[in-house]
Amino acid sequence: MHAPAFAQEAETASSNVFELGQINVVAPNATEYWQTSGQAISESTISSDEMYTFDRNRLDDALTLVPGVTTSTGGARNEPSVSVRGFNLWQVPLYIDGVRVYLPYDNRLDIGRFITPDLSEVQVQKGYVSILNGPGGMGGAINLVTRKPSKEFEAELRSGVELGNTGAYSSFNAMGSVGTRQEKYYLQASGAVVDSDGWFLPQGFTVLNPAAEDGGRRDYSDSQDWRANVKVGFTPNETDEYALNYTAQQGEKGNPYDVYNRVRTLNGWVGTSPYNQGRNWTWPEWNYQSLYFLSKTAVGDKSYVNTRFYYTEFDNTLAAYDNSAFLTQGTRGFNSYYNDDSLGADLEVVHEIHPQDTIKAALTYRRDTHQSRNENTPGIGTSVWDPAYEQSEAVMSFGVENTFHVTRNFDFVSGVSYNHRNLIQADDYARLNSNAYQFFSHELTTDDFIDWQFAGIYRYGEDAQLNASVSSRGRFPTLFERFSTRFGTNIANPDLQAERATNYEIGWTQTFARQLTLHASVYYSQVTNLIQSVDTDDWSASNGTWITQYQNVGSSDNYGFEFSAEWKATDTLVLGGNYTYLQINISSPIPDIQPLGTPEHYAFLYAKWKAMEKLTLIPSVEISSSRWTNPSVGAVSYVETDGFVLANLSAEYQLQPGTTFSAGMRNIFDTEYETQYLFPQAGRSYFVNARMVF
């Protein structure tokens, strides 16, 4: 199921999907039982065309097109958060071409650093994620799929600019892709860049603390990101494929303050709030690269073997400064360096036992290593380095999935997997005084759990399907949750156990007369062993707070439904949209705890009107109810932000086949709104894009 959005009907590169990079490959009809990489029960796909049409150049922005998914932007780290039916990115793995993007220490993925113009599609699985994809798919999965050429020669160029509500320059984006498909091989190269000087607040923004934010261009909201992908593929026959891929991306970003609390300036604290903003941070380095080999090999007429080997590196630098001038690091400043890497392999075997029964088995292994070091008061000739330390763990999973074709139109899918984690190295240190440290190793432990799932899929027509599923999946806690002391305010918990979610879903999809497509799903998720940070009986006098610890103390019930529709009303008009209802009830020892970043109601509506032969107008509306947020500073634990309605408009003009110009507005009425408390979002913006496909 695609996210309900359409692009101009022109020749595009949207067919250039790299199938080996998908986390599932659905057979085009029920007789092709060699389908690999697990069943897709509840999936939405965002195409390259859709992301271009709605000017969604970053992953967090693109995900708002998908029913059941919401994003919230802001907070102390300027990292967008994602909710997939109430599950966050710790519970919803992120992949590039099926290769897990995982930060071994805390997995605090900044999805704002992942840009979209060079992708072929984004897959979003919700609730049911096949156990063949490996451990961690507790609440869903997100996969970024790169491009693969489909012609002897093809190329695409894109470029665009965004302006703020004053007409001043905001950001620039560009993408280039070139590829060739020959009889027995293919070559593909692509690159994309999104460079922003910062976005603009609504013109009616009320200034609360000029030192934190004085209106206009949002202070410290600048960012620069680029990504490149190179692919070499070998196709010796009609069934086999081998591809060597390299992906690299680099980014850097600023970190806006909340707009109210006091800021440390060159002249001391400024602001009327009783609370201080303690973070003068930037990220001068957020770099990721991956080298991976993917293959699919037929063994006889009834079996396939698929492999995936990969090595990834992540280098991250957090720079903290003395004050809001961001010039010196001599008194309170530091640089924090992360150097992480992962080495892994996946092996999948698919065998048709007989025409009604297909079995698939997958073995996955990944070893993650985290290295960290802090440089205190750098750049003044007296820098002090904290000791370097390393932590490493290995995760293995073995799963089996069986698809039994009860009839030509009804499939019953069952799967089970065993997941094991081995802590290999867990170095740490305690500061005795300014010049002395005590090194130690945390207890080296092992953890394991079993996942299982069942699903029934009934195709009662050419374009009609019912499905029902139950899936019970776990998630290992991160090294951060187990061992971080959070600057002396947290107690390590090496025995922290895995969380678990049991997801139930009933879904329906049908297309009527090839003009109206409807989809609906009802779901319920029961989460147990929920990991939460809770207060202990210890008090930290130096920090003025209770000492916390991550513990398995909570549970939650997530339930709701999704509905999407797409109607070709006339030859020139298409109407569509989606609506999500989500309710989350959390049981926890934390007083008055609330689910974060998950509006109860969310909708995205659009129309596509072909006003002239070459001109298409595409209005859209985003509607969100209120959501709970967790302020970064202050005495209040939870604040509910107001709901909002955003109106957008884009126009696409097809100059000639393969050449399209688009222009439009986001947030037409310059609405002031927040998805994180005290972190207002962008006002009206204008964009102009050009696209040429050869």
KEKE-307703 format. One line per 3 residues: for each residue x, y, z of C-alpha. Coordinates in nm, 4 decimals, decimal comma, m for minus. Layout:
<pts>
X:Y:Z | ...;
</pts>
This chain:
<pts>
0,0000:0,0000:0,0000 | 0,1395:0,3363:m0,1019 | 0,1011:0,6499:0,1022;
m0,1916:0,8346:m0,0581 | m0,0170:1,1004:m0,2622 | 0,0380:1,1536:m0,6321;
0,2955:1,3290:m0,8458 | 0,2735:1,4781:m1,1952 | 0,2088:1,2082:m1,4561;
0,5420:1,2421:m1,6284 | 0,8319:1,0120:m1,6972 | 1,0128:0,9794:m1,3657;
1,2595:0,7546:m1,1891 | 0,9979:0,6165:m0,9503 | 1,0288:0,2697:m1,1096;
1,3963:0,2516:m1,0153 | 1,3435:0,0597:m0,6917 | 1,6377:m0,1478:m0,5703;
1,4518:m0,4716:m0,4883 | 1,7473:m0,6297:m0,3082 | 1,7390:m0,3309:m0,0718;
1,3750:m0,3776:0,0270 | 1,2983:m0,5358:0,3643 | 1,0289:m0,7398:0,1915;
0,9617:m0,8269:m0,1687 | 0,5965:m0,9007:m0,2340 | 0,5319:m1,1373:m0,5243;
0,3258:m0,9711:m0,8012 | 0,0686:m1,2509:m0,7896 | m0,0228:m1,5406:m0,5656;
0,1400:m1,8042:m0,7885 | 0,4928:m1,6704:m0,7407 | 0,5684:m1,8425:m0,4135;
0,9392:m1,7609:m0,4135 | 0,8648:m1,4297:m0,2399 | 1,1540:m1,3466:m0,0082;
1,2315:m1,1343:0,2948 | 0,9126:m1,1991:0,4837 | 0,5480:m1,1095:0,4488;
0,4393:m0,7444:0,4465 | 0,1167:m0,7325:0,6472 | 0,0770:m0,3614:0,7210;
0,3049:m0,1443:0,5096 | 0,2961:0,2020:0,3554 | 0,5393:0,3150:0,0881;
0,6371:0,6727:0,0044 | 0,7638:0,7018:m0,3518 | 1,0275:0,9391:m0,4840;
0,7539:1,1160:m0,6842 | 0,5436:1,1778:m0,3735 | 0,8354:1,3224:m0,1773;
0,9125:1,5553:m0,4682 | 0,5510:1,6662:m0,5136 | 0,5064:1,7609:m0,1478;
0,8610:1,9033:m0,1122 | 0,9647:1,6585:0,1609 | 1,3439:1,6663:0,1483;
1,4120:1,5227:0,4945 | 1,2977:1,1905:0,6331 | 1,1114:1,3302:0,9341;
0,9094:1,5544:0,7013 | 0,8384:1,2745:0,4523 | 0,7088:1,0400:0,7230;
0,4188:1,2759:0,7994 | 0,2573:1,1511:0,4746 | 0,2123:0,8023:0,6228;
m0,0969:0,7034:0,8238 | m0,0091:0,5923:1,1762 | 0,3144:0,7944:1,1825;
0,3758:1,1333:1,3445 | 0,6921:1,3343:1,4061 | 0,7815:1,5990:1,6648;
1,0641:1,8470:1,6165 | 1,2633:2,0434:1,8733 | 1,3854:1,9622:2,2207;
1,7209:2,0049:2,3869 | 1,9082:1,8047:2,1206 | 1,7242:1,9399:1,8125;
1,6435:1,5818:1,7095 | 1,3071:1,5010:1,5501 | 1,1266:1,2140:1,7196;
0,9060:0,9609:1,5404 | 0,6008:0,7741:1,6612 | 0,4807:0,4692:1,4674;
0,1507:0,3796:1,6332 | 0,3019:0,4993:1,9609 | 0,6438:0,3307:1,9220;
0,9631:0,5387:1,9037 | 1,2888:0,4857:1,7134 | 1,4304:0,2672:1,9913;
1,1426:0,0304:1,9118 | 1,1226:0,0849:1,5339 | 1,4494:m0,0026:1,3519;
1,5800:0,2169:1,0699 | 1,7466:0,0587:0,7647 | 1,9142:0,1683:0,4435;
1,8648:m0,1016:0,1776 | 1,7853:m0,3479:0,4544 | 2,1092:m0,2704:0,6433;
2,0346:m0,1661:1,0000 | 2,1354:0,1894:1,0900 | 2,2177:0,1509:1,4563;
2,4192:0,3702:1,6918 | 2,5690:0,1140:1,9307 | 2,5708:0,3255:2,2469;
2,2329:0,4981:2,2695 | 2,0765:0,4627:1,9206 | 1,9693:0,8273:1,9386;
1,9109:0,8538:1,5661 | 1,8625:1,2042:1,4332 | 1,6321:1,1295:1,1401;
1,6532:1,4950:1,0386 | 1,9993:1,4114:0,9043 | 1,8595:1,1608:0,6523;
1,7683:1,3382:0,3289 | 1,5325:1,1946:0,0662 | 1,5845:1,3374:m0,2887;
1,8125:1,0504:m0,3988 | 1,5924:0,7675:m0,2668 | 1,3623:0,5494:m0,4770;
1,1163:0,4957:m0,1904 | 1,0705:0,4773:0,1857 | 0,9081:0,1640:0,3289;
0,7228:0,1914:0,6604 | 0,6016:m0,1250:0,8324 | 0,3660:m0,0875:1,1263;
0,2924:m0,3409:1,3995 | 0,3754:m0,6630:1,2148 | 0,7403:m0,6845:1,1060;
0,8614:m1,0202:0,9747 | 1,1016:m1,1962:1,2113 | 1,3230:m1,2585:0,9047;
1,4311:m0,8929:0,9265 | 1,6162:m0,9633:1,2496 | 1,5718:m0,8465:1,6102;
1,4298:m0,5168:1,7247 | 1,1136:m0,4800:1,5149 | 0,8997:m0,4326:1,8230;
0,6592:m0,1748:1,6807 | 0,7492:m0,1362:1,3133 | 1,0379:m0,0706:1,0747;
1,1512:0,2088:0,8398 | 1,3645:0,1303:0,5344 | 1,5256:0,3792:0,2947;
1,5594:0,2179:m0,0487 | 1,8203:0,3516:m0,2905 | 1,7982:0,3519:m0,6699;
1,8669:0,0905:m0,9342 | 1,8751:0,1660:m1,3086 | 1,6082:0,0140:m1,5348;
1,7310:0,1414:m1,8752 | 2,0454:0,1265:m2,0855 | 2,1089:0,4875:m1,9883;
1,9202:0,7066:m1,7463 | 1,9836:1,0155:m1,5420 | 1,7946:1,2580:m1,3240;
1,8752:1,6085:m1,2030 | 1,6888:1,8067:m0,9404 | 1,7427:2,1441:m0,7861;
1,5348:2,3658:m0,5628 | 1,5322:2,6608:m0,3302 | 1,3173:2,7489:m0,0288;
1,2355:3,0999:0,0924 | 1,1018:3,2132:0,4272 | 0,7845:3,4132:0,4874;
0,9742:3,7391:0,4320 | 1,1002:3,6218:0,0941 | 1,4531:3,5776:0,2277;
1,6606:3,2741:0,1310 | 1,6208:2,9717:0,3589 | 1,7627:2,6547:0,2012;
1,8877:2,4852:m0,1131 | 1,8557:2,1255:m0,2310 | 2,0010:1,9378:m0,5264;
2,0214:1,5798:m0,6487 | 2,1950:1,4033:m0,9342 | 2,1619:1,0419:m1,0415;
2,3082:0,8462:m1,3344 | 2,2910:0,4772:m1,4167 | 2,3065:0,2099:m1,6822;
2,1345:m0,1288:m1,7063 | 2,3046:m0,3816:m1,9332 | 2,2271:m0,7459:m2,0028;
2,4422:m0,8846:m1,7224 | 2,5308:m0,5859:m1,5059 | 2,4220:m0,2427:m1,3913;
2,5919:0,0677:m1,2514 | 2,4312:0,3412:m1,0437 | 2,5611:0,6562:m0,8774;
2,3621:0,9261:m0,7007 | 2,4154:1,2145:m0,4652 | 2,2010:1,4679:m0,2826;
2,2539:1,7766:m0,0704 | 2,0255:1,9877:0,1484 | 2,1877:2,3062:0,2802;
1,9892:2,5364:0,5108 | 2,0799:2,8724:0,6595 | 1,7867:2,8293:0,8962;
1,4091:2,8549:0,8678 | 1,1750:3,1418:0,9607 | 0,9270:3,1722:1,2459;
0,5715:3,2968:1,1802 | 0,5573:3,6749:1,1494 | 0,3165:3,6943:1,4437;
0,5619:3,5198:1,6758 | 0,5643:3,6721:2,0268 | 0,9165:3,7225:2,1612;
0,9443:3,5888:2,5176 | 1,3207:3,6133:2,5696 | 1,5195:3,7999:2,3015;
1,8396:3,6279:2,4119 | 1,6847:3,2903:2,3322 | 1,4942:3,3918:2,0184;
1,4169:3,7366:1,8733 | 1,1935:3,6262:1,5832 | 1,2540:3,6143:1,2091;
1,5045:3,3481:1,1087 | 1,5137:3,0844:1,3844 | 1,8436:3,1262:1,5654;
2,0843:2,8311:1,5327 | 1,8491:2,6332:1,3048 | 2,1099:2,6035:1,0276;
2,2076:2,2593:0,8970 | 2,4036:2,1049:0,6120 | 2,3638:1,7451:0,4912;
2,4750:1,5438:0,1911 | 2,4657:1,1775:0,0888 | 2,6205:0,9725:m0,1937;
2,5470:0,6190:m0,3068 | 2,7395:0,4048:m0,5554 | 2,6163:0,0663:m0,6699;
2,7644:m0,2065:m0,8931 | 2,5373:m0,4994:m0,9798 | 2,5879:m0,8305:m1,1590;
2,2903:m1,0212:m1,3068 | 2,4271:m1,3394:m1,4708 | 2,0811:m1,4782:m1,5450;
1,7083:m1,4093:m1,4922 | 1,7038:m1,5211:m1,1282 | 2,0345:m1,4217:m0,9690;
2,1615:m1,0809:m0,8642 | 2,4724:m0,9569:m0,6802 | 2,5291:m0,5962:m0,5779;
2,8112:m0,4116:m0,4040 | 2,7031:m0,0793:m0,2531 | 2,8644:0,2115:m0,0771;
2,6653:0,4823:0,1017 | 2,8155:0,7829:0,2767 | 2,6470:1,0795:0,4375;
2,7760:1,3754:0,6349 | 2,5933:1,6400:0,8295 | 2,6235:1,9224:1,0779;
2,3643:2,1290:1,2581 | 2,2953:2,4018:1,5092 | 2,0801:2,3662:1,8186;
1,8069:2,6287:1,8789 | 1,7209:2,7252:2,2373 | 1,3713:2,6992:2,3730;
1,2196:3,0455:2,3342 | 1,1569:3,1270:2,7019 | 1,4116:3,0113:2,9580;
1,7237:3,2044:3,0581 | 2,0322:3,1979:2,8364 | 2,3950:3,2335:2,9439;
2,5412:3,5192:2,7376 | 2,8713:3,7071:2,7438 | 2,7066:3,9378:3,0001;
2,5682:3,6599:3,2193 | 2,2223:3,5069:3,2385 | 1,9509:3,6882:3,0425;
1,5775:3,6245:3,0756 | 1,2961:3,6473:3,3293 | 1,2473:3,2727:3,3691;
1,3711:3,1186:3,6965 | 1,5232:2,8314:3,4987 | 1,8516:2,8263:3,3100;
1,9161:2,6742:2,9689 | 2,2343:2,4806:3,0247 | 2,3130:2,3743:2,6709;
2,5100:2,5822:2,4228 | 2,5585:2,2950:2,1792 | 2,6334:2,2331:1,8134;
2,7007:1,9189:1,6130 | 2,9895:1,9931:1,3738 | 3,0051:1,6263:1,2711;
2,7289:1,3684:1,2166 | 2,8785:1,1258:0,9659 | 2,7657:0,7789:0,8600;
2,9035:0,5418:0,5964 | 2,8304:0,1841:0,5001 | 2,9817:m0,0708:0,2631;
2,7502:m0,3628:0,1945 | 2,7108:m0,6592:m0,0393 | 2,3675:m0,8012:m0,1221;
2,2887:m1,1119:m0,3239 | 2,0068:m1,3375:m0,4397 | 2,0898:m1,6813:m0,5850;
1,8524:m1,9472:m0,7128 | 1,9328:m2,3041:m0,6110 | 1,7425:m2,5250:m0,8484;
1,3826:m2,4383:m0,9336 | 1,2437:m2,4213:m0,5799 | 1,5042:m2,2551:m0,3583;
1,6751:m1,9200:m0,3147 | 1,9627:m1,8040:m0,0988 | 1,9928:m1,4373:m0,0074;
2,2892:m1,2812:0,1679 | 2,3751:m0,9444:0,3150 | 2,7230:m0,8510:0,4444;
2,7941:m0,5034:0,5745 | 3,0318:m0,2801:0,7630 | 2,9166:0,0603:0,8913;
3,0879:0,3486:1,0689 | 2,9398:0,6399:1,2608 | 3,1430:0,9430:1,3737;
2,9724:1,2067:1,5836 | 3,1021:1,5189:1,7563 | 2,9064:1,7269:2,0056;
3,0631:2,0661:2,0815 | 2,9551:2,2544:2,3955 | 3,0421:2,6248:2,4410;
3,0700:2,8627:2,7333 | 2,7813:3,0888:2,6303 | 2,5488:3,1928:2,3488;
2,8319:3,3606:2,1564 | 2,9562:3,0115:2,0599 | 3,3153:3,1335:2,0458;
3,4958:2,9840:2,3458 | 3,5024:2,6539:2,5327 | 3,7375:2,7586:2,8118;
3,5234:2,7299:3,1264 | 3,2217:2,5066:3,0597 | 3,2949:2,3834:2,7106;
3,3838:2,0375:2,5890 | 3,3923:1,8219:2,2790 | 3,2356:1,4780:2,2981;
3,3506:1,2284:2,0352 | 3,1706:0,9083:1,9380 | 3,3366:0,6598:1,7038;
3,1123:0,3606:1,6439 | 3,1155:0,0729:1,3985 | 2,9063:m0,2328:1,3171;
2,9977:m0,5509:1,1320 | 2,7203:m0,7865:1,0306 | 2,5895:m1,0607:0,8061;
2,2424:m1,1905:0,7167 | 2,1716:m1,5243:0,5499 | 1,8250:m1,6168:0,4241;
1,7163:m1,9433:0,2638 | 1,3822:m1,9784:0,0841 | 1,2522:m2,3209:m0,0187;
0,9265:m2,4275:m0,1796 | 0,8425:m2,7545:m0,0058 | 0,5533:m2,8000:m0,2472;
0,3366:m2,5517:m0,4434 | 0,1262:m2,4818:m0,1347 | 0,4027:m2,4529:0,1233;
0,7040:m2,2209:0,1350 | 0,9520:m2,2078:0,4215 | 1,2073:m1,9349:0,4855;
1,4890:m1,9339:0,7395 | 1,7133:m1,6408:0,8306 | 2,0284:m1,6105:1,0393;
2,1491:m1,2622:1,1330 | 2,4621:m1,1564:1,3219 | 2,5817:m0,8082:1,4112;
2,8705:m0,6904:1,6271 | 2,8548:m0,3290:1,7480 | 3,1433:m0,1354:1,9008;
3,1213:0,2043:2,0714 | 3,4232:0,4218:2,1497 | 3,3873:0,7510:2,3334;
3,6099:1,0261:2,4649 | 3,5561:1,3787:2,5989 | 3,7898:1,6761:2,5576;
3,7269:1,9303:2,8339 | 3,7912:2,3057:2,7872 | 3,9496:2,2640:2,4417;
4,1276:2,5351:2,2516 | 4,2816:2,7248:2,5445 | 4,6108:2,5371:2,5687;
4,5066:2,3457:2,8797 | 4,2666:2,0901:2,7354 | 4,1946:1,7954:2,9609;
4,1038:1,4629:2,8029 | 3,8854:1,2169:2,9840 | 4,0005:0,8585:2,9372;
3,8875:0,6800:2,6227 | 3,6737:0,3743:2,6779 | 3,5104:0,1063:2,4664;
3,1941:m0,0996:2,4848 | 3,1003:m0,3803:2,2494 | 2,8231:m0,6361:2,2081;
2,7123:m0,9007:1,9592 | 2,3526:m0,9742:1,8608 | 2,2411:m1,2910:1,6848;
1,8998:m1,4022:1,5639 | 1,7713:m1,7172:1,3987 | 1,4184:m1,7174:1,2579;
1,1906:m1,9420:1,0544 | 0,8811:m1,8258:0,8658 | 0,6350:m2,0536:0,6911;
0,3754:m1,9467:0,4351 | 0,1079:m2,2081:0,3755 | m0,1183:m2,1390:0,0795;
m0,4384:m2,2919:0,2147 | m0,6097:m2,1983:m0,1094 | m0,5062:m1,9880:m0,4049;
m0,6535:m1,6856:m0,2289 | m0,5767:m1,7551:0,1368 | m0,2316:m1,7645:0,2999;
m0,1490:m1,8538:0,6576 | 0,1869:m1,7218:0,7778 | 0,3638:m1,8285:1,0962;
0,7061:m1,7386:1,2276 | 0,9313:m1,7825:1,5284 | 1,2802:m1,6561:1,6078;
1,5400:m1,6855:1,8807 | 1,7360:m1,3687:1,9654 | 2,0556:m1,3627:2,1694;
2,2858:m1,0831:2,2844 | 2,6337:m1,1173:2,4275 | 2,8044:m0,8258:2,6032;
3,1696:m0,8533:2,4963 | 3,3267:m0,5439:2,6505 | 3,1836:m0,2852:2,8913;
3,4640:m0,0522:3,0024 | 3,3848:0,2505:3,2129 | 3,5473:0,4838:3,4617;
3,4656:0,6895:3,7679 | 3,6172:1,0309:3,8315 | 3,7979:1,0371:4,1677;
3,9130:1,3991:4,1329 | 4,0093:1,6404:3,8581 | 4,3175:1,4385:3,7652;
4,2459:1,0815:3,8729 | 4,0097:0,8134:3,7408 | 3,9201:0,4640:3,8411;
3,8707:0,2195:3,5556 | 3,6404:m0,0790:3,5806 | 3,4345:m0,3139:3,3677;
3,0647:m0,3730:3,4067 | 2,9494:m0,7297:3,4457 | 2,9493:m0,9077:3,1097;
2,6055:m1,0580:3,0667 | 2,4007:m1,2403:2,8034 | 2,0341:m1,1912:2,7205;
1,7891:m1,3768:2,4997 | 1,4230:m1,3899:2,4095 | 1,1900:m1,5541:2,1596;
0,9696:m1,3728:1,9060 | 0,6649:m1,5242:1,7373 | 0,3908:m1,4183:1,4980;
0,0909:m1,5428:1,2962 | m0,1029:m1,3878:1,0106 | m0,3842:m1,4747:0,7743;
m0,4164:m1,3044:0,4347 | m0,7327:m1,3476:0,2275 | m0,7507:m1,2097:m0,1268;
m1,1201:m1,2211:m0,2124 | m1,0859:m1,0267:m0,5364 | m0,8292:m0,8975:m0,7835;
m0,7929:m0,5752:m0,5825 | m0,9397:m0,6768:m0,2465 | m0,7719:m0,8169:0,0624;
m0,8399:m0,8894:0,4278 | m0,5642:m0,9653:0,6781 | m0,5399:m1,0426:1,0467;
m0,2200:m1,0817:1,2459 | m0,0690:m1,1306:1,5904 | 0,2988:m1,0515:1,6428;
0,4996:m1,0613:1,9663 | 0,8389:m0,8911:1,9367 | 1,1053:m0,7789:2,1848;
1,3777:m0,5132:2,2002 | 1,7130:m0,5367:2,3761 | 1,7949:m0,2275:2,5869;
2,0765:m0,0052:2,4624 | 2,4160:0,0296:2,6273 | 2,3078:0,3789:2,7320;
2,0028:0,2473:2,9174 | 2,2132:m0,0166:3,0905 | 2,5334:0,1695:3,1781;
2,5067:0,5486:3,1426 | 2,5548:0,7503:3,4626 | 2,4212:1,0669:3,2925;
2,6856:1,2893:3,4528 | 2,6374:1,1351:3,7965 | 2,2565:1,1414:3,8018;
2,1850:0,7813:3,7001 | 2,2717:0,4355:3,8360 | 2,3780:0,1681:3,5880;
2,1544:m0,1388:3,5515 | 2,3422:m0,4191:3,3694 | 2,0519:m0,6603:3,4296;
1,7967:m0,4524:3,2431 | 1,5751:m0,6875:3,0403 | 1,4174:m0,6604:2,6960;
1,0889:m0,4835:2,6364 | 0,8081:m0,6705:2,4574 | 0,5091:m0,5704:2,2469;
0,2314:m0,8010:2,1318 | 0,0590:m0,6426:1,8318 | m0,2878:m0,7396:1,7080;
m0,4273:m0,6060:1,3794 | m0,7144:m0,6524:1,1344 | m0,6775:m0,4780:0,7998;
m0,8797:m0,4353:0,4806 | m0,7910:m0,2956:0,1378 | m1,0089:m0,2793:m0,1743;
m1,0142:m0,0930:m0,5040 | m1,3499:m0,0318:m0,6694 | m1,3637:m0,0037:m1,0493;
m0,9996:0,1114:m1,0488 | m1,1187:0,4506:m0,9292 | m1,1639:0,4313:m0,5539;
m0,9154:0,2640:m0,3187 | m0,9991:0,2281:0,0489 | m0,7850:0,0950:0,3306;
m0,8719:0,0514:0,6972 | m0,6981:m0,1179:0,9876 | m0,7756:m0,1626:1,3559;
m0,4863:m0,2400:1,5910 | m0,4053:m0,3033:1,9548 | m0,0576:m0,3321:2,1080;
0,0163:m0,4521:2,4582 | 0,3623:m0,3485:2,5787 | 0,5183:m0,5184:2,8809;
0,8514:m0,4851:3,0602 | 0,8534:m0,1227:2,9425 | 1,1881:0,0450:3,0107;
1,1609:0,3750:3,1974 | 1,3878:0,6065:3,3949 | 1,2581:0,6201:3,7537;
1,3692:0,7988:4,0685 | 1,5566:0,5956:4,3310 | 1,5952:0,6703:4,7028;
1,9280:0,8463:4,6446 | 1,9615:1,2255:4,6239 | 2,2372:1,4096:4,4366;
2,3263:1,7231:4,6329 | 2,5602:1,8532:4,3617 | 2,2942:1,8221:4,0903;
1,9942:1,8994:4,3122 | 1,7931:1,6035:4,1885 | 1,7019:1,2466:4,2673;
1,9302:0,9780:4,1269 | 1,7490:0,7801:3,8574 | 1,7830:0,4331:3,7075;
1,6422:0,2659:3,3982 | 1,4172:m0,0201:3,5060 | 1,1602:m0,2600:3,3604;
0,8661:m0,1151:3,5497 | 0,6013:m0,0103:3,3009 | 0,3410:m0,1349:3,0587;
0,1158:0,0319:2,8060 | m0,1836:m0,0337:2,5866 | m0,1733:0,1289:2,2416;
m0,4844:0,1013:2,0303 | m0,6497:0,2806:1,7423 | m0,7384:0,2656:1,3767;
m0,6242:0,4051:1,0426 | m0,8262:0,4906:0,7360 | m0,7050:0,6067:0,3964;
m0,8828:0,6730:0,0684 | m0,7893:0,7617:m0,2863 | m1,0617:0,8531:m0,5379;
m1,0238:0,9383:m0,9039 | m1,3319:1,1597:m0,9109 | m1,2914:1,2668:m1,2756;
m1,0286:1,2390:m1,5460 | m0,8695:1,5557:m1,4094 | m0,9327:1,5342:m1,0336;
m0,8009:1,2967:m0,7654 | m0,8986:1,3291:m0,3996 | m0,7426:1,1431:m0,1099;
m0,6079:1,1413:0,2386 | m0,5646:0,9448:0,5585 | m0,6774:0,9660:0,9193;
m0,5247:0,8092:1,2321 | m0,6752:0,7656:1,5762 | m0,4341:0,6578:1,8513;
m0,4875:0,6116:2,2241 | m0,2036:0,5194:2,4632 | m0,2524:0,4244:2,8280;
0,0688:0,3852:3,0310 | 0,1028:0,2091:3,3658 | 0,4112:0,3310:3,5520;
0,5494:0,4302:3,8927 | 0,6309:0,7696:3,7395 | 0,3599:1,0109:3,8623;
0,1191:1,1400:3,5954 | 0,3257:0,9968:3,3112 | 0,2033:1,0814:2,9609;
0,2837:0,9426:2,6130 | 0,5105:1,1837:2,4274 | 0,4655:1,3181:2,0749;
0,1552:1,1132:1,9898 | m0,1552:1,3147:1,8972 | m0,4832:1,1309:1,9455;
m0,6053:1,2484:1,6033 | m0,3953:1,3116:1,2928 | m0,5002:1,3532:0,9283;
m0,3438:1,4381:0,5942 | m0,5787:1,5383:0,3090 | m0,4963:1,6333:m0,0498;
m0,6314:1,6881:m0,3970 | m0,4686:1,6656:m0,7370 | m0,6405:1,8793:m1,0024;
m0,5164:1,8859:m1,3595 | m0,6215:2,2431:m1,4304 | m0,4579:2,2460:m1,7760;
m0,2944:1,9867:m1,9969 | 0,0473:2,0532:m1,8451 | m0,0454:2,2180:m1,5151;
m0,1481:2,0310:m1,1990 | m0,2476:2,1965:m0,8707 | m0,2033:2,0001:m0,5480;
m0,3491:2,1505:m0,2283 | m0,3041:1,9594:0,0988 | m0,3912:1,9975:0,4660;
m0,2241:1,8545:0,7766 | m0,4427:1,8313:1,0877 | m0,3154:1,7346:1,4320;
m0,4756:1,7325:1,7746 | m0,2767:1,8222:2,0872 | 0,0168:1,6127:2,2054;
0,2161:1,5760:2,5267 | 0,5773:1,6911:2,5431 | 0,8519:1,6772:2,8036;
1,0159:2,0205:2,8642 | 1,3944:2,0212:2,8634 | 1,4146:2,2510:3,1669;
1,1781:2,3710:3,4365 | 0,9718:2,2222:3,7142 | 0,6892:2,0862:3,4969;
0,7309:1,7276:3,3755 | 0,4682:1,7248:3,1009 | 0,3038:1,9972:2,8948;
0,0282:1,9525:2,6370 | 0,0799:2,1569:2,3201 | m0,2144:2,2829:2,1156;
m0,3406:2,1103:1,8045 | m0,2929:2,2747:1,4661 | m0,4073:2,2848:1,1034;
m0,1565:2,3562:0,8246 | m0,2596:2,4372:0,4675 | m0,0188:2,3779:0,1780;
m0,0288:2,4248:m0,1986 | 0,1967:2,3131:m0,4802 | 0,1764:2,3448:m0,8571;
0,3573:2,1275:m1,1118 | 0,4123:2,2294:m1,4723 | 0,5310:1,9684:m1,7203;
0,7329:2,1669:m1,9733 | 0,8006:1,8541:m2,1789 | 0,8182:1,4800:m2,1083;
1,0740:1,4332:m1,8336 | 1,1024:1,8026:m1,7424 | 0,8917:1,9375:m1,4578;
0,8885:2,2633:m1,2640 | 0,7096:2,2954:m0,9325 | 0,6387:2,5792:m0,6938;
0,4358:2,6092:m0,3810 | 0,3800:2,7190:m0,0245 | 0,3959:2,5336:0,3061;
0,1925:2,6617:0,6037 | 0,0061:2,9107:0,3840 | m0,1559:3,1007:0,6718;
0,1719:3,1410:0,8631 | 0,0281:2,9457:1,1570 | 0,2261:2,9418:1,4804;
0,2401:2,5909:1,6269 | 0,4587:2,3589:1,8338 | 0,5255:1,9867:1,8377;
0,7646:2,0293:2,1337 | 0,6889:2,2722:2,4165 | 0,8646:2,6104:2,3702;
1,0062:2,5067:2,0328 | 0,7870:2,6812:1,7700 | 0,7943:2,5501:1,4145;
0,8379:2,7179:1,0780 | 0,5910:2,9725:0,9473 | 0,4975:3,0159:0,5843;
0,7627:2,9121:0,3349 | 0,7870:2,9147:m0,0434 | 0,9647:2,6640:m0,2655;
1,0621:2,6370:m0,6314 | 1,1962:2,3101:m0,7737 | 1,3040:2,1817:m1,1134;
1,3388:1,8197:m1,2228 | 1,4741:1,6621:m1,5416 | 1,4620:1,2887:m1,6131;
1,6579:1,1464:m1,9073;
</pts>
